[in-house]
Amino acid sequence: MKAATIRDVADRADVSVASVSRVLTGAGPVTETTRKKVMEAVDALQYVPHSGARSLSTSKTQTIGVILPDLYGEYFSELIRGMDVGARALGYHLIVSSSHDDAEEASAAIRSMRGRVDGLIVLSPHLDAANLATSLAGRLPILLMNGGADAGRPSIVVDNHGGAVQAVEHLIATGRRRIAHISGPTGNLEAESRLAGYLEAMARANLPTTVVEGAFTQASGHQVGAELAARSERPDAIFAGNDMMAVGAMLALQDAGLSVPEDVALVGFDDVPIAELVRPGLTTLRIRIADTGRSALERLVRLVDAAGAPADTACEVVRPELVVRPSSDPAAQARTTSGDRPRDSASLPHLKGENPQ
């Protein structure tokens, strides 16, 4: 059966096409009688407004573009889940693409979305990628995430430095002194900030440092964990730059016959869903990933709606929360999923409109 058109709706309701358009878009006054007749016709014909035609008349596509450095992993899955919740609540759709941490692919993704989306969210842990995104976006509203703080552009960043300091200070408070750090890849702004926090906390405590580079993947965490477990003077604690490396390290330590946390305590970063499912449960820095994704989507839509208004250039900072589980403290009680991981909360008290320290 051929799909109904707006003219079919107008004919069935015995009104003009303009009246149907006003009812469906809310762009003008109509009587209650006309509105009722049009909606009855829409229901009877199962009419679905054509998004392309609507975008021509409203200059909006009701679509948001999201460019990620990667599409793999629990972190990005949780982030997109939160964005999707926010988008559906506001009547928007998402187009998601990956830059694969490559400048040329990021350029291609941004160019492909121009004209198809009302705004862009770009996760950019590399400063050059952030500059590239803003230069290519033109007048398109853009929100940067996970890069460095920049007071001149709308952005959301995690206080990675402060979170890393919390992680190390927690391990020191539990009596650990030989604390190793599995860092993220060189050149990644988040990895470098977490490394800086680790080094600062260790220097304050006058403790020796051990840093081995990983790649923010479970496989790299496992490889580094196995190497650290085999050392003659192995660490008594590991702070991993993210949860997936921490999980990989935990498996490597267990494979080597070591007990977590009795032999080696372990702390991650992000609080992805698997962190509370592994055994022992993983101590980590919670940043409420899905809520942050939803907040980012809602903020970008406000930027889209405020076109022509004074620019919003605030840098919102997500303050991580230390969640202690048995991987660092044998006495810690693993919390239940419902009590341990609030999801998609309406308010985000952890977001502050200020620059990170």
LUMVO-503544 format. One record per atom (N, C-alpha, C): residue in three letters; x negated, y, z. Coordinates in pm, whole numbers, plus 32768, in hexadecimal, padded with zeros to 4 digits. Layout:
# LUMVO-503544
alaXYZ
...
//
This chain:
# LUMVO-503544
met7FAB7F898000
met800080008000
met7FA7807C8000
lys7FCD80DE7FAD
lys7F82815A7FA4
lys7F9081AB8024
ala7F2281E38056
ala7F27823280D0
ala7F7B82AF80BC
ala7FC782D18124
ala801C8348811D
ala7FC683C68119
thr7FFA842C80D4
thr7FB684AD80CC
thr80028514811D
ile7FC68588812F
ile800985F28179
ile808786208131
arg8087861680AB
arg80FF863A805E
arg816F85D58078
asp814A85558087
asp81B084F180A8
asp81F18510812E
val819F853A818E
val81D5855F8212
val823285D68205
ala8209863B81B6
ala825C86B381A4
ala82E0868F8162
asp82DD863A80FD
asp8359861280B8
asp83B685C88117
arg8381856C8165
arg83D6851E81C0
arg84138576822E
ala83C385D7825E
ala83F3862F82C9
ala844586A38293
asp844586B3820D
asp848D872181CC
asp845A87A981FC
val83D687B38201
val839688328223
val8325884A81BF
ser82E588BC81C8
ser827688DB816E
ser81F68895819C
val81978887813E
val811588508160
val80CF88A781C8
ala80E1892A81BC
ala80A68986821D
ala80DA896D82AA
ser815B894F82B4
ser819589338338
ser815988B48373
val8148884D831F
val810A87D1834F
val807D87EE8382
ser8033883E8335
ser7FAA885F835C
ser7FA788A883E1
arg8004890683F4
arg800789528472
arg802588F684E8
val8081889584D4
val80A188378540
val802787E28564
leu7FE287B084FE
leu7F7487528516
leu7EF68796854A
thr7EE188138523
thr7E658858854D
thr7E7B88B885C1
gly7EFA88D785DC
gly7F1689398644
gly7EE789C4861F
ala7ED889DD859C
ala7E9F8A5B856E
ala7F058AC9855A
gly7F838AB2857C
gly7FE98B198569
gly80698AF585AE
pro80C58B5585BA
pro81448B3B8602
pro81A48AE585AF
val81E88A8985F1
val82528A3A85B3
val82C18A27861A
thr83398A1285EA
thr83A789F88648
thr839E896A867C
glu83E0895386ED
glu83DF88CE8726
glu8426886C86C9
thr848C889C8682
thr84D488458623
thr8478881885B3
thr842A8876857D
thr83CC88548511
thr836187F58543
arg832C881185B9
arg82C587BA85EF
arg82F8872B8600
lys8372871E8632
lys83AA86998647
lys83BE865085C2
lys83F28696855D
lys8409865884DA
lys8384862A849C
val831F867E84A8
val829D865B846E
val826185E184B4
met826485DF8538
met8229856F8581
met827584ED8569
glu82F984F58557
glu8347847D8534
glu831D844A84AB
ala830584A5844D
ala82D9847D83C7
ala824D844183CA
val81F5847D841A
val816C8449842A
val817083BA845E
asp81C483A184C5
asp81CF831C84FD
asp820982B98499
ala827082E38452
ala82B2828983F4
ala825682628380
leu820882C28351
leu81B082AA82DE
leu8125827A8308
gln810C8279838B
gln8086825483BF
gln801A82AA837D
tyr8036832B837B
tyr7FDD83888338
tyr7F6083A3838D
val7EED839E834E
val7E6F83BF8390
val7E3184368347
pro7E1D84A8838E
pro7DE3851E834C
pro7D5A84FF8311
his7D3E8537829F
his7CBF8522825B
his7C56857D829A
ser7BF0853F82D6
ser7B8D858E8320
ser7B4185ED82C5
gly7B2585C3824A
gly7ADD861A81EE
gly7B2D869581CC
ala7BAF868181B0
ala7C0386F48190
ala7C11874F8208
arg7C1D8714827F
arg7C2A876582F7
arg7BAB87B7830D
ser7B38877D82F1
ser7ABC87C58309
ser7AAE883C82AC
leu7AE788328231
leu7AE288A281D5
leu7B318918820A
ser7BA188FC824B
ser7BF68968827C
ser7BC6899F8303
thr7B85894D8353
thr7B5B897983D8
thr7AC5899583DF
ser7A7989738378
ser79E8897F8377
ser79A6892A83E2
lys79ED88C48412
lys79B588698476
lys79CF87DA844B
thr79708783846A
thr797C86F68446
thr79A9869F84BB
gln79AB86D98535
gln79C9868E85B0
gln7967861985C2
thr78ED862E8595
thr788685C6859C
thr7806860285D4
ile77C585B7862B
ile774585E08666
ile76D9857E8639
gly766785B28610
gly75F6855E85EB
gly759985498661
val756684CF866D
val750784AE86D7
val748E846C8698
ile741884A286B2
ile739D8469867C
ile7347843A86F0
leu732D83B786F3
leu72E08379875E
leu7258834F872A
pro71F583448782
pro7174830F8755
pro717B827B8734
asp71DE8235876D
asp71EF81A68756
asp727F81828775
leu72B18116873B
leu733880E78759
leu7337806C87B2
tyr72BF803D87D5
tyr72B27FC18821
tyr72A17FDE88B5
gly72E07F8E8908
gly72C77F968997
gly733E7FC689E7
glu733D7FA18A68
glu73AD7FC38ABF
glu73B980588AD8
tyr734B80A08ADB
tyr735181308AF4
tyr73A481758A88
phe7384815A8A0A
phe73CC819D899E
phe745C816C8994
ser747380EE89B4
ser74FB80B989B4
ser755181028A1B
glu751B81148A93
glu7565815B8AFC
glu757B81ED8AD7
leu7518822C8A9C
leu752482B88A76
leu759282CB8A0F
ile7591827689A8
ile75F782808940
ile7681825F8978
arg7687820189D6
arg770781DF8A13
arg7744825B8A56
gly76F282A58A9F
gly7722831E8AE0
gly774C83888A7B
met76FE83998A10
met772283F989A9
met77A683D38966
asp77B88352894F
asp78328323890E
asp78AD833F8965
val789F832A89E7
val790E83488A43
val793383DC8A39
gly78CE84328A3C
gly78E784C18A32
gly792184E989AC
ala78F084AC8941
ala792084CD88BB
ala79B484A888AB
arg79D7843088D6
arg7A62840388C7
arg7AC0845B8919
ala7A958486898E
ala7AEA84DB89E2
ala7B04856389A1
leu7AA78590894E
leu7AB48614890F
leu7ADF860B887D
gly7AFF8593884D
gly7B2D858387C4
gly7ABE8589875D
tyr7A4585638785
tyr79D385638729
tyr79A584D5870B
his795984C7869E
his7919844A867A
his7882845E8679
leu783883F0867D
leu77A683F6867D
leu776E83B985FD
ile770383F685CC
ile76AD83B88567
ile762483AB85A7
val75F1833285AF
val7573831985F6
val750982E98594
ser7492832285A1
ser742382F9854C
ser73A582F285A1
ser733E82B0856D
ser72C082A385B5
ser724F82E18565
ser71F6832685AE
ser71818360856D
ser710B8300856F
his7114829485BD
his70A7823285CC
his7025827885F2
asp703282E7863E
asp6FBD83338669
asp6F68836285F4
asp6FA8837A8583
asp6F6083A3850A
asp6F98842884D9
ala6F41848A84C3
ala6F6D850F849D
ala6FB885118418
glu6F8984C383B6
glu6FCB84C38334
glu70568485833D
glu7063841A838D
glu70E783DC839C
glu7145843783EA
ala710F8481844B
ala716284E18494
ala7193854E8435
ser713B857C83DC
ser716285E1837A
ser71D285AF8320
ala71C3853482F1
ala722884FA8299
ala72AE84EB82E1
ala72A984C18360
ala732584AF83AD
ala736C853483C1
ile7321859C83E3
ile735D862083FA
ile73998656837A
arg734F864A830C
arg7383867D828C
arg740086328261
ser740485AF827C
ser747985618252
ser74F6858782A1
met74E385BF8318
met755785E1836C
met7589866F8355
arg753986C4831B
arg7566874D8303
arg75DE874C82A5
gly7647879282CD
gly76C287948280
gly7722872582A6
arg76F386C382F2
arg77488652831C
arg776A865683B0
val772286A983FC
val773986AF848C
val7746874084B8
asp77848754852C
asp779687DA8563
asp7720880285BC
gly76D287A285E8
gly766087BF863D
gly76098743864A
leu759187568680
leu752F86E9868B
leu74FA86DE8719
ile74F286618749
ile74A7864287C3
ile742A85F78796
val73B7862B87BA
val733985EE8790
val72E885C7880B
leu72D085458819
leu727785158883
leu71EA851B884E
ser719A856E888C
ser7119858B8853
ser70AD858C88BE
pro7070851A88DB
pro70058517893F
pro6F8085488908
his6F8185808890
his6F0885B88854
his6F23864A8830
leu6ECC86A48859
leu6EE287328844
leu6EED875587B0
asp6E9B8717875C
asp6EA0873886CD
asp6F27870F8692
ala6F6186A286C3
ala6FE486788691
ala704F86DB86BA
ala704487158732
ala70A48779875F
ala709E87F58707
asn7024882386E9
asn701488968690
asn704A887A8605
leu7032880085D5
leu706387D88553
leu70FB87DB854F
ala713987A485B7
ala71CB879C85BB
ala720A882685B6
thr71D788828607
thr72148907860B
thr71FB89548588
ser718A893D8548
ser716F898484CC
ser71C489508459
leu71E488CF845A
leu7233889583ED
leu72CA88A58401
ala72F488B8847D
ala738488BB8499
ala73C789388463
gly737889A2844B
gly73B58A1E8419
gly74128A5A8480
arg748E8A788457
arg74EF8AB384B3
arg753D8A498501
leu752089CE84E8
leu75688962852C
leu7545896285C1
pro75A989648619
pro758A895C86AA
pro753E88DD86C8
ile74D788E9871B
ile748388758738
ile7462887387CD
leu746487FE8807
leu744087EA8894
leu73CE87868899
leu736187AD88D9
leu72EC875688E4
leu72F0870D8969
met72C4868F8967
met72BF863F89E1
met723785F989EC
asn720B85E88A69
asn719785968A89
asn711385CB8A54
gly7111864B8A32
gly709486898A0A
gly705E86DE8A7C
gly7006873B8A5C
gly6FD587968AC2
gly703888078AD7
ala703188458B4D
ala708A88B58B6C
ala7068892A8B10
asp70CE89678AD6
asp70BB89D88A7C
asp712E8A388A94
ala71118AAA8AD2
ala717A8B088AF6
ala71BD8B468A7C
gly71838B368A07
gly71BB8B768990
gly721F8B238944
arg72358AA4896D
arg728F8A4C8923
arg72E789FD8982
pro736589E5895F
pro73BA899289B5
pro737C890789C4
ser736D88DA8A3F
ser732A885A8A53
ser7352881B8AD7
ile733F87988ADE
ile7350874C8B5A
ile72D286F88B6C
val729287058BDE
val721886BA8BF8
val722386748C7F
val71DA86088C8E
val71D085C18D0D
val715685F58D58
asp716386068DDB
asp70EF862B8E2C
asp709985AE8E3F
asn7053858C8DD6
asn700185138DD7
asn6F8F851C8E3B
his6F5485928E45
his6EE585A78EA3
his6F1485918F32
gly6F8285D18F57
gly6FB585C38FDE
gly6FE185368FFD
gly701C84F28F9B
gly704584688FAF
gly6FCF840D8FC7
ala6F6384228F7C
ala6EEB83D08F8E
ala6EAE83E59018
val6EAE84619046
val6E7A847D90CD
val6ECC84329136
gln6F5184329126
gln6FA783E89182
gln6F8383539184
ala6F6E831B910E
ala6F4F828C9103
ala6ED08269914E
val6E6882B89138
val6DE7829B9178
val6DEF82B1920E
glu6E30831E9237
glu6E3B833A92C7
glu6E8A82CC930D
his6EED829492CB
his6F3882259305
his6EDD81AB9318
leu6E8C818C92B5
leu6E32811992C1
leu6DCB812F932F
ile6D9881A99338
ile6D3881C793A2
ile6D7A81B9942B
ala6DF881E59435
ala6E3F81DD94B5
ala6E57814D94E1
thr6E5880F09481
thr6E6B806294A5
thr6DE5801D94C2
gly6D79806A94C2
gly6CF7803394E8
gly6C9D800C9473
arg6CC6802A93F8
arg6C7580059383
arg6C07806C936E
arg6B94803D9345
arg6B2380979330
arg6AE0808492A7
arg6AE7800F926F
arg6AAC7FF791EA
arg6B1F7FF89183
ile6B47806F915F
ile6BBF8081910B
ile6B93809D907B
ala6BB780439021
ala6B9880538F93
ala6C0F80928F4B
his6BF280D18EDC
his6C5C810D8E8B
his6C5680D68DFD
ile6CC8809F8DCE
ile6CD5807A8D41
ile6D1680F18CFC
ser6CC981398CAE
ser6CFB81B48C70
ser6D3F81988BEB
gly6D8C81F98BBE
gly6DC281F28B37
gly6D59821A8AD2
pro6D7D821D8A51
pro6D1A823789E8
pro6CE382C689E9
thr6C6782D489C5
thr6C28835789B9
thr6C7383AD8954
gly6C86842B8976
gly6CCC8487891C
gly6D608493893A
asn6D95843A898E
asn6E20844389B5
asn6E2B849F8A2E
leu6E7A85098A22
leu6E80856E8A8B
leu6EB285358B10
glu6F1484DB8B09
glu6F4784A08B85
glu6EDD84498BC7
ala6E9983F98B77
ala6E2F83A38BAC
ala6DC083F68BED
glu6D9B84618BAC
glu6D2F84B48BE1
glu6D5884F98C63
ser6DD785228C6C
ser6E0685638CE6
ser6E0D85008D5A
arg6E3884848D3F
arg6E3D841E8DA8
arg6DAF83F88DD5
leu6D5383F28D77
leu6CC783D88D9A
leu6C9184478DF2
ala6CB084C58DCF
ala6C7F85358E1E
ala6CB685308EAD
gly6D3585088EBC
gly6D6E84FC8F41
gly6D2A84908F93
tyr6D0C841F8F52
tyr6CC483B28F95
tyr6C3B83E28FC5
leu6BF084248F6C
leu6B6984518F8F
leu6B6D84B69000
glu6BD1850F8FFE
glu6BDB85749068
glu6BF6853390EF
ala6C5784D790F3
ala6C7984969171
ala6C04844491A8
met6BBC8401914E
met6B4A83B2917C
met6ADA840C91AF
ala6AC6847F916D
ala6A5E84DC9199
ala6A8085159223
arg6AFF85349239
arg6B28856992BB
arg6B098505932B
ala6B198485930C
ala6B02841C9370
ala6A7183EE9372
asn6A1F8429931B
asn699184069312
asn697E837192F6
leu69CE83409295
leu69C882B29270
leu699082A491E2
pro694A823691C5
pro6913821F913F
pro6984820190DC
thr696D8226905F
thr69D482128FF9
thr69AD81A48F97
thr6A1381608F64
thr6A0180FE8EF9
thr6A7181148E94
val6A4C81378E1A
val6AB081538DB2
val6A9580FA8D3A
val6AFE80B38D0E
val6AF580628C94
val6B6A808A8C3C
glu6B4E80A78BBE
glu6BB680D88B64
glu6C0F80688B31
gly6C9180808B33
gly6CF380268AF8
gly6D3A806B8A85
ala6DAC80338A5D
ala6DF3806B89E9
ala6E88807C8A04
phe6EAF80848A82
phe6F3C80908AAA
phe6F8D80168A82
thr6F4D7FA48A6C
thr6F947F298A47
thr6F7B7EBE8AB0
gln6FD67E5D8AB7
gln6FC57DEE8B15
gln6F487D9E8AF4
ala6F2E7D8B8A73
ala6EB87D3E8A49
ala6E377D808A78
ser6E2E7E058A6B
ser6DB47E498A97
ser6DA67E438B2E
gly6E187E4B8B77
gly6E137E3E8C07
gly6DE37DB58C32
his6E0F7D4F8BEB
his6DE57CC78C0A
his6D4F7CB78BF2
gln6D207CEE8B83
gln6C917CE28B63
gln6C3B7D278BCD
val6C627DA18BF2
val6C147DEA8C56
val6C217DA78CDF
gly6C9A7D778D00
gly6CAD7D338D7F
gly6C557CB88D8C
ala6C487C6C8D20
ala6BF27BF58D22
ala6B607C1C8D35
glu6B387C898CF5
glu6AAD7CB78D03
glu6A927CE28D93
leu6AEE7D2D8DCE
leu6ADA7D5B8E57
leu6ADB7CE68EBA
ala6B317C838EA1
ala6B397C0F8EFB
ala6AB87BBE8EF9
ala6A6F7BC28E89
ala69F57B718E7C
ala697A7BB68EB5
arg69847C338EDD
arg690F7C7A8F0F
arg68E57C448F98
ser68637C478FB0
ser68317C169030
ser68647C6B90A3
glu686E7CEB908C
glu68AB7D4490F0
glu692C7D7D90B3
arg69907D2A90B7
arg6A0E7D549079
arg6A537DBF90CD
pro6AAA7E0E908F
pro6AF47E7390DB
pro6B587E32913A
asp6B7B7E7A91A3
asp6BE57E4891FB
asp6C6B7E8991DB
ala6C6C7EE09174
ala6CE87F1D9146
ala6CD57F4F90B8
ile6D427F53906E
ile6D417F878FE5
ile6DB57FE88FD4
phe6D97805F8FA2
phe6DFE80BD8F76
phe6DFD80BC8EDE
ala6E6980888EA4
ala6E7380828E11
ala6EBD80FC8DDC
gly6E93812A8D66
gly6ECC81A48D2D
gly6F5B819A8D03
asn6F9181218CF4
asn702281108CE1
asn704980858D11
asp70CC806E8D16
asp70FD7FF08D4E
asp70D87F778CF9
met70D87F868C75
met70BD7F128C21
met702D7EE28C33
met6FCE7F3E8C42
met6F457F148C5F
met6F3D7ED68CEA
ala6F8B7F0B8D48
ala6F8B7ED38DCF
ala6FC17E448DCF
val702B7E2C8D81
val70627DA58D78
val6FFC7D468D39
gly6FB87D738CD0
gly6F517D208C92
gly6EE17D018CF2
ala6EB87D678D41
ala6E4E7D518DA3
ala6E7A7CF08E0F
met6EF87CFA8E3A
met6F2C7CA08EA0
met6F247C0F8E71
leu6F4D7BF68DF5
leu6F477B6E8DBF
leu6EB77B3B8DB9
ala6E5A7B948D92
ala6DCD7B6C8D8A
ala6D967B4A8E15
leu6DB87B9A8E77
leu6D8A7B7F8F00
leu6DC07AFA8F32
gln6E407AE08F17
gln6E7C7A628F42
gln6E3F79EB8EF7
asp6E217A008E77
asp6DDF79968E2A
asp6D5679758E64
ala6D1679D98EA0
ala6C9079C68EDA
ala6C97798E8F67
gly6D10796F8F96
gly6D1F7935901A
gly6D23799A908B
leu6D327A199069
leu6D367A8290CF
leu6DC77AA290F4
ser6DD87AD1916D
ser6E5E7AF2919F
ser6E727B89919E
val6EE77BB2916F
val6F0E7C409170
val6F7C7C4F91D9
pro6F697CA29240
pro6EFF7D059251
pro6E8F7CDC92B1
glu6E947C6292E6
glu6E337C3D934E
glu6DA37C4D931F
asp6D857C1D92A5
asp6CFD7C2C9270
asp6CEB7CB19227
val6D4A7CD291D3
val6D447D4E9185
val6DCF7D8D9185
ala6DD97E0691B9
ala6E587E5191B3
ala6E657E929129
leu6EE07EB09103
leu6EF77EDF907B
leu6F657F499079
val6F4B7FB6902E
val6FAC8022901D
val6FB280468F89
gly702A805A8F54
gly703C80858ECA
gly707281128EC1
phe70AE81328E4F
phe70E381BA8E39
phe715481B18DD4
asp71C681ED8DEE
asp723D81FC8D98
asp72BA81BF8DD6
asp72AF814B8E16
asp732180FE8E49
asp737D80D18DD8
val734680878D79
val739980488D12
val73E57FD48D53
pro74517FA48D15
pro74A47F3E8D56
pro745A7EC38D87
ile73F37E978D3E
ile73AE7E1B8D65
ile73607E2C8DE8
ala73477EA88E12
ala72F67EBF8E89
ala73347E828F06
glu73B97E828F0E
glu73F97E488F83
glu741C7DB48F71
leu74037D7F8EF8
leu74257CF48EDC
leu73AF7C958EEB
val73347CC88ED8
val72BF7C728EE8
val72AE7C4F8F7B
arg72627BE68F96
arg72487BBD901F
arg71B27BB29037
pro717F7BFF9096
pro71C97C5A90ED
pro71FA7CD690A2
gly72657D1290D5
gly72977D8D9099
gly722A7DF69094
leu72287E459028
leu71BA7EA1900E
leu71D27F2A904D
thr71767F5490A3
thr71757FDE90D3
thr71548039905E
thr719A80A89053
thr718880FC8FDC
thr71B7818A8FF8
leu719F81E18F98
leu71CF826B8F9E
leu724A82778F47
arg72BC828F8F84
arg733B82948F3B
arg734F831F8EFE
ile737183218E7D
ile739283A08E3B
ile741F83A08E02
arg7470833C8E25
arg74FC83358DF8
arg7502834C8D60
ile74D182EB8D16
ile74BB82FB8C87
ile753D83198C3C
ala75A582CA8C55
ala762382DE8C0D
ala765F83668C2C
asp765C838F8CAB
asp769084128CD0
asp764384828C8C
thr75C084718C83
thr756E84D68C40
thr759184DE8BAC
gly75A9846A8B6D
gly75D3846A8AE1
gly765884B18ACE
arg76B684968B28
arg773884D88B1E
arg772A856F8B31
ser76DA85978B93
ser76C486258BAB
ser7687866A8B32
ala762886268AF1
ala75E8865E8A7A
ala764E86738A0A
leu76A4860F89F5
leu770B861B898D
leu7769868F89AA
glu779686978A26
glu77F487028A4B
glu77B3878B8A3C
arg773487958A5F
arg76F188168A52
arg76E1883D89C0
leu76BE87DE896A
leu76B087FF88DD
leu7736882B88A1
val77A287EA88C7
val782588148895
val784488A388C2
arg781C88C7893B
arg782F89528966
arg77DC89B18910
leu7764898788EA
leu771189D98891
leu775589EA8809
val7791897D87D8
val77D789838757
val784E89E38760
asp789A89D887CC
asp79118A2B87DC
asp78EF8ABD87F4
ala78768AD78827
ala78508B60884A
ala78018BA487DD
ala780E8B748760
ala77C38BAE86F1
ala77DD8C4486EB
gly77718C9186E7
gly777E8D2386E1
gly77758D64876A
ala77848D1587D4
ala777A8D4A885C
ala76E68D518883
pro76C78D9488F3
pro763B8D988922
pro76028D0C892F
ala75888CFB8903
ala754C8C7588FC
ala75378C388986
asp75558BB78992
asp75388B698A0B
asp74AF8B2B89F8
thr744D8B5C8A41
thr73C48B288A31
thr73918AE78AB1
ala73ED8AC48B0B
ala73C38A8E8B8C
ala73838A048B7D
cys732389EA8BD2
cys72E789658BDC
cys731F89228C59
glu737388BE8C47
glu73AB88758CB9
glu734A88068CE1
val733987F68D63
val72D887968D96
val732087288DE3
val730986AC8DBD
val734086388E03
val72DD860F8E6F
arg730986148EEC
arg72B385EF8F5C
arg72C6855B8F7C
pro726085088F6B
pro726E84798F87
pro7286845D901C
glu72CC83F09035
glu72EA83C490BD
glu72A9833C90D4
leu72588332913E
leu721782B3915E
leu727E824F918F
val728581DB914D
val72DF816F9176
val728680FB91A4
val728780E09226
val722F807A925E
val72747FF2925B
arg72327F939219
arg72637F089210
arg71F17EAC923E
pro72097E2A9244
pro71A67DCF927F
pro711F7DC69238
ser710F7DF891BE
ser708D7DEC917B
ser70207E3B91C1
ser70487E9B9215
ser6FE37EE7925F
ser6FF57EDC92F5
asp70697EAA931F
asp70887EA393AE
asp70D67E2593CB
pro70997DC19408
pro70DF7D429421
pro715E7D549473
ala71657DBE94C2
ala71D97DD29517
ala724D7E1594CE
ala72327E489456
ala729B7E8F940C
ala73087E2E93E2
gln73817E5893F1
gln73F37E0693C9
gln741C7E2E933B
ala741E7DCC92DF
ala744A7DE99257
ala74DC7E11925A
arg74FA7E81921E
arg75837EB2921E
arg75D47E6E91B1
thr76577E7191BF
thr76AD7E3A9158
thr76B47E9A90E3
thr76DC7E669070
thr76E57EBB8FF9
thr77427F309011
ser77B67F17904E
ser78187F839060
ser77E57FEC90C0
gly779E7FC39126
gly776E80249186
gly76EA8060915F
asp769E801D910A
asp7616804890EE
asp760B80A19074
arg766980959018
arg765880DB8F99
arg76D881238F71
pro76EF819D8FA2
pro776481E98F75
pro775982018EDF
arg77C781F48E97
arg77C382028E05
arg782182718DD7
asp77EE82C18D7A
asp784083258D36
asp788A83808D97
ser784483B08DFF
ser788584088E5E
ser78A7848D8E1E
ala791184CD8E50
ala793E854A8E15
ala78DE85BC8E35
ser78A085B78EAB
ser784486218ED1
ser77B685ED8ECD
leu7759864A8EB6
leu76CC86248EAC
leu767B867D8F09
pro767F86648F8C
pro763786BB8FE9
pro75A086B68FD9
his756E86518F8F
his74DD86448F81
his74A5869D8F14
leu74FD86E48ECA
leu74CF873C8E60
leu74C387CA8E96
lys745288088E84
lys743D88908EB2
lys740C88E58E3E
gly743E895E8E33
gly741389B88DC9
gly73958A028DED
glu732789BB8DF3
glu72A889F78E1A
glu723789AB8DD8
asn71C589E68DD7
asn715189A58D9C
asn711289488E02
pro70DA88D68DD7
pro709A887A8E35
pro701B88B78E6C
gln6FFB888C8EE4
gln6F8088BF8F24
gln6F0788798EEB
//
